[in-house]
Amino acid sequence: MRVLRTAWLLGVVSAMLLPVYVMIVVASAADDTDLGGLAFNGFHLPGNIAELFSGEGFPVYFRNSVLYCAGSGALDVLFSSAAGYALAQLSFPGRRALFALVVGTLALAPMVMIIPVFLIVKELGWVNTFQGVIVPGMISAFGVFLVRQAALGLPKELILAARVDGAGELRIFARVALPLLRPALVTLFLIHFLAQWDNLLWPLIVANDPSLWSLPVGLANFQSEHGFNYHLMTAAALVTAVPPFLLMAGLQRYYVAGLTFGGVK
């Protein structure tokens, strides 16, 4: 039984990794006439990656994606943590109704908000600007919900002790709550980063200037610069998958802890 279970798991893992293997094989080809099928026919991946970064477009797209995802992720962590902590630990009129309103916005499809948000960005003069891409994603209802649920599990004794010692709410939030909420905040940053890294629609709408394109938008228009080269496009897709993989691998323990934070009392 154990052997069958192990064989089944190996088969599932192999099936999941097969597309990645084929991607590496195609990205390692010298040109489109020598893709190699399922077997390596030379390993030209470093040269293909160097060709990508020697061009004018791909390095700009890569830089923009890092700036967009890191910037909007950091802003989401900042504002969602403050809002989530306030909804969990502070008493003020309308707190439950406000939280219900925040959670209710999760039922709205993102497409519904595209036009109103774009009109606001246009009135602010932020079309074709970095802030036009970053600022609309600076806080999320999911982030507020996630941090609020985590903040409910904070030891009330620590917060009460800090208040007795005369600490203000801002100091309690910065010195007591944030260190304890670190797993949840890292989880929020990872989820936000991964979602924005693959976001094609909003950067495509608000940024018409190629110098402001992100990787998804740039890859969608990649064939106009290099022609329809399968090996270069696959190498670009492979490079695009590396930063999320490294980020997830490096912060995995915080991610798991963040998802289970407050789950066990």
C-alpha positions in Angstrom: 0.0 0.0 0.0 2.8 2.3 0.9 4.6 1.5 -2.4 1.4 2.3 -4.4 0.9 5.6 -2.6 4.5 6.6 -3.2 4.3 5.6 -6.9 1.0 7.6 -7.2 2.6 10.7 -5.7 5.7 10.4 -7.9 3.4 10.1 -11.0 1.4 13.2 -9.9 4.6 15.2 -9.3 6.1 14.1 -12.6 2.9 15.1 -14.5 3.0 18.5 -12.8 6.7 19.0 -13.6 6.5 17.8 -17.2 5.4 21.3 -18.6 8.2 22.9 -16.7 10.7 20.5 -18.2 9.4 21.1 -21.7 9.6 24.8 -21.1 13.3 24.5 -20.1 14.0 22.3 -23.1 12.4 24.8 -25.5 14.0 27.8 -23.8 17.4 26.1 -24.2 17.1 25.7 -28.0 19.4 27.6 -30.2 16.6 28.7 -32.6 13.1 27.7 -33.6 14.4 25.1 -36.1 16.0 23.1 -33.2 13.5 23.1 -30.4 14.4 19.6 -29.4 10.9 18.2 -28.5 11.2 16.4 -25.2 15.0 16.0 -25.3 17.8 18.6 -24.9 19.6 19.4 -28.1 22.2 21.6 -26.7 21.9 24.0 -23.8 21.7 27.6 -25.0 19.5 28.9 -22.1 22.2 31.3 -20.7 22.7 32.8 -24.2 19.0 33.2 -24.8 18.5 34.9 -21.4 21.5 37.2 -22.2 19.9 38.1 -25.5 16.7 38.9 -23.7 18.4 41.3 -21.3 20.5 42.8 -24.1 17.4 44.1 -25.8 15.6 47.4 -25.0 12.3 46.1 -23.9 12.6 43.1 -21.5 14.9 44.7 -18.9 12.4 47.6 -18.7 9.4 45.3 -18.3 11.2 43.3 -15.6 12.2 46.4 -13.7 8.7 47.8 -13.9 7.1 44.6 -12.6 9.4 44.5 -9.6 8.6 48.2 -8.8 4.9 47.7 -9.3 4.6 44.5 -7.2 7.0 45.5 -4.4 5.6 49.0 -4.2 1.9 48.1 -4.2 2.6 45.1 -1.9 4.4 47.3 0.7 1.6 49.9 0.6 -1.0 47.1 1.0 0.8 45.8 4.0 1.1 49.2 5.6 -2.5 50.3 5.1 -4.2 46.9 5.6 -2.3 46.2 8.8 -3.4 49.6 10.3 -7.0 49.1 9.2 -7.1 45.4 10.3 -5.6 46.2 13.7 -8.1 49.0 14.3 -11.0 46.8 13.4 -9.8 44.1 15.7 -8.5 45.9 18.7 -10.1 49.3 18.9 -13.6 50.1 20.0 -15.5 52.8 18.0 -19.0 53.3 16.8 -19.9 51.5 13.6 -16.9 49.1 13.8 -18.9 46.0 12.9 -20.8 47.7 10.1 -17.5 49.0 8.7 -16.0 45.6 8.7 -19.1 44.1 7.1 -18.8 46.8 4.4 -15.2 45.9 3.8 -15.9 42.2 3.6 -18.9 42.9 1.3 -16.6 44.5 -1.3 -15.0 41.1 -1.8 -18.2 40.0 -3.5 -17.6 42.6 -6.2 -16.0 41.3 -9.4 -12.7 43.2 -10.1 -14.1 44.1 -13.6 -16.8 46.1 -12.0 -14.3 48.5 -10.4 -12.1 48.9 -13.5 -14.0 51.9 -15.0 -14.6 53.9 -11.8 -11.0 53.5 -10.8 -9.7 54.4 -14.2 -11.9 57.6 -14.2 -10.5 58.6 -10.8 -6.9 58.0 -12.1 -7.6 60.0 -15.2 -9.0 62.9 -13.2 -5.8 62.9 -11.1 -3.7 63.0 -14.2 -2.0 59.7 -13.4 -2.5 57.9 -16.7 0.8 56.7 -18.0 2.5 57.2 -14.6 4.0 54.8 -12.1 1.6 56.0 -9.4 -1.3 55.3 -11.7 -0.4 51.7 -11.8 0.7 51.3 -8.1 -1.7 53.5 -6.0 -5.0 51.8 -6.9 -3.8 48.6 -5.4 -2.3 50.1 -2.2 -5.0 48.5 0.0 -7.2 45.5 -0.4 -10.3 44.2 1.3 -8.8 40.8 1.5 -5.7 42.3 3.2 -7.8 44.1 5.8 -9.8 40.9 6.4 -6.6 38.8 6.8 -4.9 41.2 9.2 -8.1 41.7 11.2 -8.5 38.0 11.7 -4.9 37.6 12.7 -5.1 40.7 15.1 -8.0 39.1 16.9 -5.6 36.5 18.1 -3.1 38.9 19.7 -2.6 38.5 23.4 -4.9 41.1 25.0 -2.7 41.1 28.1 0.2 42.6 26.2 -2.0 45.4 24.7 -3.6 46.2 28.1 -0.2 46.3 29.7 1.1 48.7 27.1 -1.9 50.9 27.6 -1.5 50.8 31.4 2.2 51.9 30.9 0.9 55.0 29.0 1.7 53.9 25.4 -0.5 55.4 22.7 -2.3 53.3 20.2 0.1 54.2 17.4 3.0 53.1 19.6 1.2 49.9 20.6 0.5 49.2 17.0 4.1 49.7 15.9 6.0 48.2 18.9 3.6 45.4 20.0 1.2 44.4 17.2 3.4 44.6 14.1 6.1 42.2 15.4 3.5 39.7 16.4 1.6 40.1 13.1 4.7 39.5 11.0 3.7 36.1 9.6 0.3 37.5 8.5 1.9 40.5 7.0 4.5 38.5 5.0 1.6 36.2 3.8 -0.3 39.3 2.6 2.7 40.7 0.8 3.3 37.3 -0.9 -0.3 37.0 -2.0 -0.4 40.6 -3.2 3.0 40.3 -5.0 2.0 37.1 -6.8 -1.4 38.5 -7.9 0.1 41.7 -9.2 3.0 39.9 -10.9 0.5 38.2 -13.2 -1.8 41.2 -13.6 -2.2 42.0 -17.2 -5.4 44.1 -17.4 -4.8 47.1 -15.2 -1.2 48.0 -16.4 -2.5 47.5 -20.0 -5.3 49.9 -19.4 -3.6 52.7 -17.5 -0.1 52.6 -19.2 0.1 53.1 -22.9 3.7 54.0 -22.8 6.0 51.0 -23.5 8.5 52.3 -20.9 5.8 51.7 -18.2 4.7 48.2 -19.3 5.0 45.4 -16.9 6.1 41.9 -17.8 2.7 40.5 -18.7 2.0 43.4 -21.0 5.5 43.3 -22.4 5.3 39.5 -23.1 1.9 40.0 -24.8 3.7 42.4 -27.2 7.0 40.5 -27.2 6.6 39.1 -30.8 6.5 42.7 -32.2 10.1 43.2 -31.1 11.6 39.7 -31.7 9.2 38.2 -34.1 7.4 35.0 -33.1 10.5 33.2 -31.7 9.3 30.3 -29.6 12.7 29.8 -27.8 13.0 33.5 -26.8 9.4 33.8 -25.7 9.7 30.6 -23.6 13.0 31.8 -22.1 11.2 35.1 -21.2 8.3 33.2 -19.6 10.9 31.1 -17.7 12.7 34.2 -16.4 9.4 35.7 -15.4 8.6 32.7 -13.2 11.8 32.9 -11.3 11.2 35.9 -8.9 7.9 34.6 -7.5 9.4 31.1 -7.1 12.4 32.5 -5.2 10.2 34.8 -3.1 7.9 32.0 -2.2 10.7 29.6 -1.4 12.5 32.1 0.8 9.4 33.2 2.7 7.6 29.9 2.8 7.8 29.4 6.6 6.3 32.8 7.2 3.6 32.1 4.6 2.5 28.9 6.3 2.6 30.5 9.7 0.6 33.4 8.4 -2.1 31.2 7.1 -2.4 29.3 10.4 -2.0 32.3 12.6 -4.8 32.4 15.1 -6.1 29.1 14.0 -5.2 27.3 17.2 -6.1 28.9 20.5 
